Amino acid sequence: MMLAGKKLVITGVLTKDSIAFEVARQAQEQGADIVLTGFGRTRRMTERSATRLPEPVDILELDVNNPDDLTALTADLRERWGSVDGILHAIAHAPGDALGGGFLQAPTASALTAFQTSAISLREVAVAVTPLMDEAGGGSIVGLDFDATVAWPAYDWMGVAKAALESVSRYLARDLGARGIRCNLVSAGPIETAAAGGIPGFDGLAGAWQSQAPLGWDATDAAPVASAVCFLLSDHARAITAEVLHVDGGYHAMGSPLPSLSSGESTAPPLTTPA
């Protein structure tokens, strides 16, 4: 029961295929007391998904771009629990015209929307929960990331937002560490979620992962990613902060595959054995 007694806030649950849903499921199985967040038209999706969790769970209203919702989140959690041990930030959004290969033509307003919702929101939720983590003697903030060290086809301004997310996480780790609060990200391989359906070329991206990741990759299985999140939310990760933990089958460490030679011969030197 790695999370026994922990009080956790899980954002980003839309469907049962959401990474956040699997985090919520595993967290409950590991003994955590959780609440979910949702807002607007998608809240009904969150409510339907919540019925599939092992235990009943409350859903709090939270639009991370609405200061009133953030204030209300703090107040509700203080009244409900008095303290908070951890939060999952699983929030990202970019308008359609900020994705798809039109990086140079994307409206600045759309790029700013992606930046605010996907990166600045990590600081916003951190500010909302850190007073309650102080009451717990520390805590863990974990965000969901997608490798921002390279420029991906069609990912465009969301890729820029993810790079900003990584930087925000490092600065939160710097400023909150003295209070015993950790901030880490999990950089996941492509998972077939509702959000992924809005990324042009997602199927090709997932196919590349399946063929090149040393451990292989199942884009329909969010469990390995969720397990890593639960680890970072637990006391087992108490000395880890400012980290980007890759859960991608090892894809991030591989170079691009070399084109095959016309002769079919390998470029590798012959293997030898010691005399």
C-alpha distance (Angstrom), angle and dihedral (degrees) to the residues before:
residue distance angle dihedral
M1 . . .
M2 3.78 . .
L3 3.82 93.5 .
A4 3.80 99.7 37.0
G5 3.78 110.3 154.6
K6 3.79 94.9 4.8
K7 3.80 119.1 138.9
L8 3.80 108.6 -145.2
V9 3.79 137.4 -179.2
I10 3.81 114.8 -148.6
T11 3.80 118.5 -165.1
G12 3.78 127.3 -175.8
V13 3.81 103.7 44.1
L14 3.80 108.2 148.9
T15 3.80 107.6 142.8
K16 3.79 135.8 0.9
D17 3.81 86.7 -96.3
S18 3.80 92.6 61.0
I19 3.78 115.8 113.0
A20 3.80 86.5 -133.5
F21 3.81 90.8 56.9
E22 3.79 90.7 55.3
V23 3.82 89.6 47.7
A24 3.81 89.5 52.4
R25 3.81 91.7 48.1
Q26 3.79 94.4 48.9
A27 3.80 92.1 43.0
Q28 3.79 91.3 56.0
E29 3.79 91.0 47.4
Q30 3.81 88.0 51.4
G31 3.80 91.6 55.2
A32 3.82 102.7 -97.3
D33 3.79 125.9 144.5
I34 3.80 106.3 -135.6
V35 3.78 143.5 -176.9
L36 3.79 125.7 -163.6
T37 3.78 128.5 -145.2
G38 3.79 130.6 -143.2
F39 3.77 139.6 152.7
G40 3.77 146.2 -166.8
R41 3.77 121.3 -6.6
T42 3.80 93.6 -15.6
R43 3.80 93.0 58.7
R44 3.80 90.6 86.2
M45 3.79 88.8 57.9
T46 3.79 89.2 52.9
E47 3.80 91.2 48.7
R48 3.81 92.6 51.1
S49 3.79 92.1 47.8
A50 3.80 91.7 48.0
T51 3.80 90.4 63.0
R52 3.82 88.3 66.0
L53 3.79 94.5 59.4
P54 3.81 119.7 103.6
E55 3.82 92.1 -111.8
P56 3.83 133.1 28.7
V57 3.79 113.0 -95.0
D58 3.79 136.8 -169.2
I59 3.80 122.1 -123.3
L60 3.80 120.8 -143.8
E61 3.78 124.2 -157.3
L62 3.80 111.4 -110.6
D63 3.77 129.8 163.6
V64 3.80 101.8 170.9
N65 3.81 90.5 -151.2
N66 3.82 91.2 58.1
P67 3.83 113.2 82.1
D68 3.81 91.1 -161.2
D69 3.81 91.1 58.7
L70 3.80 90.9 50.9
T71 3.80 91.5 50.6
A72 3.80 90.6 47.9
L73 3.81 90.6 49.4
T74 3.79 91.1 57.3
A75 3.79 92.2 47.1
D76 3.80 94.3 47.4
L77 3.80 93.8 48.5
R78 3.80 91.7 47.4
E79 3.80 91.2 52.4
R80 3.81 93.4 41.8
W81 3.79 101.6 44.3
G82 3.80 110.2 -3.7
S83 3.78 89.9 -136.8
V84 3.82 140.3 35.3
D85 3.80 127.8 -145.4
G86 3.78 101.3 -168.7
I87 3.77 149.4 -9.2
L88 3.78 134.3 -154.5
H89 3.80 114.9 -143.0
A90 3.80 104.8 -155.5
I91 3.78 97.7 157.4
A92 3.80 127.1 127.0
H93 3.78 135.5 143.7
A94 3.79 137.7 164.3
P95 3.80 125.6 175.3
G96 3.79 114.1 -110.4
D97 3.78 93.2 -107.4
A98 3.81 90.3 59.1
L99 3.82 90.5 62.3
G100 3.77 136.4 50.9
G101 3.79 105.8 62.1
G102 3.79 101.8 -58.6
F103 3.79 95.1 109.4
L104 3.81 94.7 142.1
Q105 3.79 94.1 45.1
A106 3.82 99.5 43.4
P107 3.81 112.8 120.1
T108 3.77 113.4 -107.4
A109 3.79 89.6 -127.6
S110 3.80 90.5 59.6
A111 3.81 91.7 49.2
L112 3.81 89.8 50.8
T113 3.80 91.0 49.6
A114 3.80 90.0 54.1
F115 3.81 90.6 47.9
Q116 3.78 95.3 47.7
T117 3.80 97.7 44.1
S118 3.80 98.3 38.7
A119 3.81 103.4 35.7
I120 3.80 114.7 14.2
S121 3.81 88.3 48.0
L122 3.81 89.1 69.9
R123 3.80 88.7 64.4
E124 3.80 91.0 43.7
V125 3.80 94.9 55.7
A126 3.80 90.3 41.7
V127 3.80 91.0 55.7
A128 3.81 89.4 47.9
V129 3.81 95.9 53.7
T130 3.80 105.4 30.1
P131 3.84 94.7 84.6
L132 3.81 87.0 56.8
M133 3.80 91.5 46.0
D134 3.79 87.5 53.5
E135 3.81 86.9 59.3
A136 3.81 88.7 53.9
G137 3.80 92.5 49.7
G138 3.79 92.7 -110.6
G139 3.77 139.7 -22.8
S140 3.76 149.8 -164.9
I141 3.79 131.3 -97.4
V142 3.80 114.9 -166.9
G143 3.80 126.4 -176.9
L144 3.79 132.5 -170.0
D145 3.79 114.5 -119.6
F146 3.80 140.3 178.7
D147 3.80 117.3 -146.3
A148 3.80 106.2 -81.0
T149 3.80 97.9 -179.0
V150 3.81 92.7 93.1
A151 3.81 137.2 38.5
W152 3.82 109.1 -106.9
P153 3.80 123.8 -154.5
A154 3.81 111.3 -95.3
Y155 3.84 94.2 -6.0
D156 3.80 90.9 102.8
W157 3.82 114.9 148.2
M158 3.77 93.2 11.1
G159 3.80 86.6 61.3
V160 3.79 89.1 53.1
A161 3.80 89.6 48.6
K162 3.80 90.8 51.8
A163 3.81 90.1 51.9
A164 3.79 87.4 53.0
L165 3.81 90.0 47.8
E166 3.80 89.7 56.9
S167 3.79 90.8 51.2
V168 3.80 93.0 46.9
S169 3.80 88.9 52.0
R170 3.80 91.9 53.8
Y171 3.79 92.7 50.4
L172 3.80 91.7 47.6
A173 3.80 88.7 51.3
R174 3.80 89.1 51.6
D175 3.79 96.1 48.8
L176 3.81 99.3 38.3
G177 3.79 100.9 40.1
A178 3.80 94.4 89.3
R179 3.80 87.5 58.8
G180 3.80 92.1 54.2
I181 3.81 92.4 -107.0
R182 3.79 118.2 136.2
C183 3.80 127.7 -158.4
N184 3.80 122.1 -162.9
L185 3.79 139.7 156.3
V186 3.79 132.4 -140.5
S187 3.79 112.3 -144.9
A188 3.78 103.3 -153.9
G189 3.75 130.6 -164.6
P190 3.81 115.9 -118.9
I191 3.81 112.9 -61.0
E192 3.80 123.4 -171.8
T193 3.79 100.5 -114.7
A194 3.79 134.3 143.8
A195 3.80 89.1 -98.3
A196 3.81 92.2 51.0
G197 3.80 89.1 56.5
G198 3.81 88.3 68.9
I199 3.82 94.4 56.4
P200 3.82 112.4 94.1
G201 3.80 111.9 -128.3
F202 3.80 94.7 16.8
D203 3.81 93.5 139.0
G204 3.80 91.4 55.8
L205 3.78 90.4 48.8
A206 3.79 92.1 51.3
G207 3.80 90.3 47.8
A208 3.79 91.4 54.6
W209 3.81 89.6 52.4
Q210 3.78 92.5 51.3
S211 3.78 92.3 52.2
Q212 3.81 100.3 40.3
A213 3.80 109.0 31.3
P214 3.84 107.4 102.3
L215 3.80 91.3 -137.3
G216 3.78 93.4 39.2
W217 3.77 122.0 -120.9
D218 3.80 135.3 -115.3
A219 3.79 108.9 -158.7
T220 3.80 90.6 -166.8
D221 3.82 95.1 59.1
A222 3.80 117.2 79.3
A223 3.81 93.5 168.9
P224 3.84 97.6 96.6
V225 3.80 91.0 51.3
A226 3.80 92.3 47.0
S227 3.80 91.6 49.3
A228 3.80 89.9 55.5
V229 3.81 90.6 49.7
C230 3.80 91.0 51.0
F231 3.79 89.9 50.2
L232 3.81 91.2 53.5
L233 3.81 90.3 47.7
S234 3.80 90.3 53.0
D235 3.79 131.9 80.1
H236 3.80 88.7 -108.7
A237 3.82 85.8 79.4
R238 3.81 94.5 46.8
A239 3.84 93.6 126.5
I240 3.81 96.1 44.5
T241 3.79 122.5 95.4
A242 3.82 139.0 142.0
E243 3.81 87.7 29.8
V244 3.81 131.3 139.6
L245 3.78 105.5 -153.1
H246 3.80 112.1 -160.5
V247 3.78 114.9 -143.5
D248 3.78 98.7 176.1
G249 3.78 107.7 111.6
G250 3.80 90.0 -94.8
Y251 3.80 95.2 -64.9
H252 3.81 93.9 132.1
A253 3.82 92.1 64.4
M254 3.79 97.1 51.1
G255 3.79 126.1 94.9
S256 3.79 122.1 -131.5
P257 3.82 112.3 -76.8
L258 3.81 113.4 -98.7
P259 3.80 117.9 -118.2
S260 3.78 112.2 -104.6
L261 3.82 116.8 -102.1
S262 3.78 117.9 -112.1
S263 3.79 89.7 -125.0
G264 3.80 91.0 52.8
E265 3.80 90.3 -126.9
S266 3.77 121.7 140.1
T267 3.82 120.8 -113.3
A268 3.82 90.2 -145.7
P269 3.83 118.5 105.6
P270 3.81 116.4 -110.5
L271 3.77 115.4 -87.2
T272 3.79 116.1 -112.1
T273 3.76 132.3 -167.6
P274 3.80 126.6 -143.7
A275 3.81 115.5 -95.2
